[in-house]
Amino acid sequence: MKYLVFLLAFAVAAMGWVDEYGRDSSIPDGTLPSCNDAITLNIIDTFHASSAGQMLGLDTQQGCNQLVVMDSNAELMRGVEMGTGNPVWTYPTPRTNTFGCCHDWPVTYGWYVNCFVDSEMYYYSSGTWNVAFTNPAGDNGRGMDFQNDGNYIWETYSSGNKRNRIYRIDETGAYNFYSVPDVPGQMSGLTIFPYNNNLGIFVTSYHWQEWFLYEFDGSSMTYKGSGNPGVSGFSFSFGLAYHPDTDTFFWSYMVYDTFWWIAEVEFINTSLEQSTWGSIKTQF
């Protein structure tokens, strides 16, 4: 009997567990790449979203000063004011254990969310949630963003066999993926933005506060380096979002294993001006 109990305990340890934030214990933290701190990130503001019990995935809405926060346990996406975190609106999610959220733009202007306990990609439009397609990242997907040029969903993926990928998925569920071995541990947030006349992609990892930058030229992905926002008492990193109106980034994180914060962050080396990004967005 003792031998059987040992085998069961070993099996549970080998498979790992996933907590309420989507952290998978079977994925080791890894180590930072040698070119760490190759980019500069400056925190220019911090605030709470007091109405949110969780602040996992993030997204922004062009043309307004609102940030969208995934409050998974409450089964809500929350719109909050940038800078204050004051509540503005809520949308129900199709279930608990959602992490990533992103919206298409302009019409039909719906919302995609993923889930870390099932393999569906959900879509919200006209007050109704439906399953859009089977998520190619399965239940390993976390942070998401939507690329209007081509109508692609970008999504982080980390699995228990130590593989990290970034998926690019069209609205039928067809996809490509790109290996990103430079990112240590399990990836969490993701956001896209204009970079060197290509697409910049920032991703975060749950247990590191570094942001990892990739450049996508339409066919291949190149690692550009990482940067550290310099937060004291850092515990976990969650969502990322880029706002084209301010040319800044928003990051949700936890300090001292307890306190949720959102930071507005400036990436000093962003190559395109805000006005250029706005003109690109109007052409999508």
C-alpha positions in Angstrom: 0.0 0.0 0.0 2.8 2.4 0.9 4.4 1.7 -2.6 1.0 2.5 -4.3 0.7 5.8 -2.3 4.3 6.7 -3.4 3.5 6.1 -7.1 0.3 8.2 -6.9 2.2 11.1 -5.2 5.0 10.8 -7.9 2.4 10.9 -10.7 0.8 14.1 -9.3 4.2 15.7 -8.9 5.1 14.8 -12.4 1.9 16.2 -14.0 2.0 19.3 -11.8 -0.9 21.6 -11.1 -2.4 24.8 -12.4 -3.3 27.5 -9.9 -6.0 30.2 -10.1 -3.7 32.5 -12.1 -2.9 29.8 -14.7 0.6 29.1 -13.4 1.6 25.5 -14.2 3.9 24.0 -11.6 5.4 21.5 -14.1 7.1 24.3 -16.0 10.5 25.2 -14.5 11.4 28.9 -14.1 14.6 28.7 -16.2 17.3 31.3 -16.4 17.5 34.7 -18.1 19.3 34.9 -21.4 22.7 36.5 -21.6 21.5 39.7 -23.3 19.2 40.6 -20.5 18.6 44.4 -20.0 19.3 45.1 -23.6 16.3 47.5 -23.7 15.0 50.3 -21.5 11.6 50.3 -19.7 10.5 53.2 -17.6 7.5 53.1 -15.3 5.7 56.5 -15.6 2.6 55.7 -13.6 1.1 53.0 -11.3 -2.5 52.4 -10.1 -4.9 49.8 -8.8 -8.1 48.5 -10.3 -9.9 48.3 -6.9 -13.0 46.6 -8.3 -11.0 43.7 -9.7 -10.1 40.6 -7.6 -7.7 39.5 -10.3 -5.9 41.4 -13.1 -4.7 38.8 -15.6 -4.9 39.6 -19.4 -5.1 43.2 -20.5 -6.2 45.1 -23.6 -6.8 48.7 -24.7 -9.4 50.4 -26.8 -8.2 52.9 -29.4 -9.7 56.4 -29.0 -10.5 56.2 -25.3 -8.7 56.2 -22.0 -9.9 52.8 -20.8 -8.0 49.6 -20.0 -9.6 46.2 -20.2 -8.8 43.8 -17.3 -9.5 40.1 -17.1 -11.0 39.4 -13.7 -11.2 35.6 -14.1 -12.5 34.5 -10.7 -15.4 37.0 -11.0 -16.1 35.8 -14.6 -15.8 39.4 -15.8 -13.9 41.6 -18.2 -13.7 45.0 -16.6 -13.2 48.3 -18.3 -11.3 50.8 -16.0 -10.0 54.3 -16.4 -6.3 54.5 -17.2 -4.4 56.2 -14.4 -7.1 55.7 -11.7 -8.4 52.2 -12.2 -11.9 53.5 -11.6 -14.6 51.1 -12.9 -16.4 52.0 -16.1 -18.1 48.8 -17.4 -18.2 45.1 -17.2 -18.8 42.2 -19.6 -19.4 38.6 -18.3 -17.0 36.0 -19.5 -18.2 32.5 -20.7 -16.6 30.8 -17.6 -14.0 31.1 -14.9 -10.3 30.4 -15.5 -10.0 32.8 -18.5 -6.7 34.7 -19.0 -6.2 36.3 -22.4 -8.6 38.8 -24.0 -8.4 40.8 -27.2 -10.9 42.6 -29.5 -11.2 42.8 -33.2 -11.6 46.3 -34.8 -13.5 48.0 -36.1 -16.8 46.2 -36.9 -17.9 43.7 -35.7 -15.9 44.7 -32.7 -16.2 41.6 -30.6 -14.0 40.0 -27.9 -11.9 36.8 -27.9 -11.0 35.1 -24.7 -9.1 31.9 -24.0 -9.2 29.6 -21.0 -6.5 27.7 -19.1 -8.7 24.7 -18.2 -10.2 23.9 -21.6 -9.2 24.1 -25.3 -11.8 26.5 -26.6 -11.4 30.0 -28.0 -14.5 32.0 -27.1 -16.0 35.0 -29.0 -18.4 37.6 -27.7 -20.6 39.7 -30.0 -24.0 41.3 -29.7 -24.4 40.1 -26.1 -23.7 36.4 -26.8 -20.7 34.1 -26.2 -19.9 31.3 -28.7 -17.1 29.0 -29.3 -15.2 30.5 -32.2 -12.9 27.5 -32.8 -10.7 25.1 -31.0 -7.7 26.9 -29.6 -4.5 25.5 -31.2 -2.7 26.3 -28.0 -5.1 24.1 -26.1 -5.3 25.0 -22.5 -1.7 26.2 -22.5 -2.6 29.6 -24.0 -2.4 32.7 -21.9 -1.8 36.3 -23.1 -3.4 37.5 -26.3 -3.5 40.5 -28.6 -5.3 41.2 -31.9 -3.6 42.3 -35.1 -6.1 44.2 -37.3 -3.8 44.0 -40.3 -4.7 40.5 -41.4 -7.1 39.8 -38.5 -4.7 37.6 -36.5 -4.8 36.6 -32.8 -1.4 36.4 -31.2 -1.1 34.2 -28.2 1.5 32.9 -25.8 1.9 29.1 -25.2 4.0 27.2 -22.7 3.7 23.5 -22.0 5.0 21.1 -19.4 7.7 19.7 -21.7 9.5 23.1 -21.5 8.5 24.4 -25.0 7.6 28.1 -25.4 5.8 29.3 -28.5 4.0 32.3 -29.8 0.9 31.4 -32.0 -0.5 33.6 -34.8 -4.1 32.4 -35.4 -6.6 33.7 -38.0 -10.3 33.9 -37.3 -11.0 30.4 -38.6 -8.5 28.8 -36.2 -5.8 28.3 -38.8 -2.4 29.1 -37.3 1.4 29.3 -37.4 3.6 29.1 -34.4 7.1 30.4 -33.6 9.5 29.0 -31.0 10.8 31.5 -28.5 13.3 29.6 -26.4 14.9 32.8 -25.0 12.0 33.3 -22.6 12.5 31.5 -19.3 9.7 29.7 -17.5 6.0 29.9 -18.4 4.9 32.9 -20.5 2.0 35.0 -19.3 1.2 38.4 -21.1 1.7 39.4 -24.7 1.2 42.6 -26.7 2.0 43.7 -30.3 3.1 47.2 -31.5 4.8 48.8 -34.5 8.6 48.3 -34.4 11.2 49.0 -37.1 8.5 49.0 -39.8 7.7 45.5 -38.7 5.7 44.1 -35.8 7.1 44.2 -32.3 6.0 41.6 -29.8 6.6 41.9 -26.0 5.9 38.9 -23.9 6.2 38.3 -20.1 6.9 35.3 -17.9 5.0 34.6 -14.7 8.0 34.5 -12.4 10.2 37.2 -14.0 9.6 40.9 -14.3 11.6 41.1 -17.4 9.9 41.8 -20.7 11.1 39.9 -23.8 11.1 41.6 -27.2 10.7 40.0 -30.6 10.5 41.5 -34.0 8.3 39.8 -36.6 8.9 40.6 -40.3 5.9 38.7 -41.7 7.6 35.4 -41.9 10.3 35.0 -39.2 10.7 36.1 -35.6 13.9 37.6 -34.2 14.8 38.0 -30.5 15.9 41.6 -29.7 16.5 41.4 -26.0 14.8 42.1 -22.7 14.3 44.8 -20.1 13.5 45.0 -16.4 11.0 47.6 -15.2 12.7 47.6 -11.8 9.8 46.9 -9.4 10.6 46.3 -5.7 9.0 43.3 -4.0 8.1 41.7 -7.4 6.2 38.4 -7.2 4.4 37.6 -10.4 3.9 39.1 -13.9 0.6 38.8 -15.8 -0.9 40.9 -18.6 0.5 43.3 -21.2 -1.3 45.8 -23.5 -0.1 48.6 -25.9 -2.1 51.8 -26.3 -1.5 53.5 -29.7 -3.0 56.8 -28.5 -0.3 57.2 -25.8 2.4 55.1 -27.3 2.8 53.4 -23.9 2.3 49.9 -22.5 0.3 48.7 -19.5 1.4 45.8 -17.3 -0.4 43.9 -14.5 1.7 42.4 -11.8 1.8 41.4 -8.1 4.1 42.4 -5.4 4.8 40.7 -2.0 2.5 37.8 -3.1 -0.5 39.9 -2.3 -0.9 43.3 -3.9 -2.1 43.8 -7.5 -0.8 46.8 -9.5 -1.0 48.1 -13.0 1.9 50.1 -14.4 2.0 52.4 -17.4 5.4 51.8 -19.0 7.4 53.7 -21.6 9.6 51.8 -24.0 12.4 54.3 -24.8 13.5 52.6 -28.1 10.1 52.4 -29.8 11.0 53.3 -33.4 7.7 54.7 -34.8 6.1 57.9 -33.6 2.6 57.8 -32.2 1.2 59.7 -35.3 2.7 57.1 -37.6 1.1 54.3 -35.7 -2.3 56.0 -35.8 -2.1 56.3 -39.6 -1.3 52.7 -39.8 -4.2 51.7 -37.6 -6.7 53.6 -39.9 -5.5 51.6 -42.9 -6.2 48.2 -41.2 
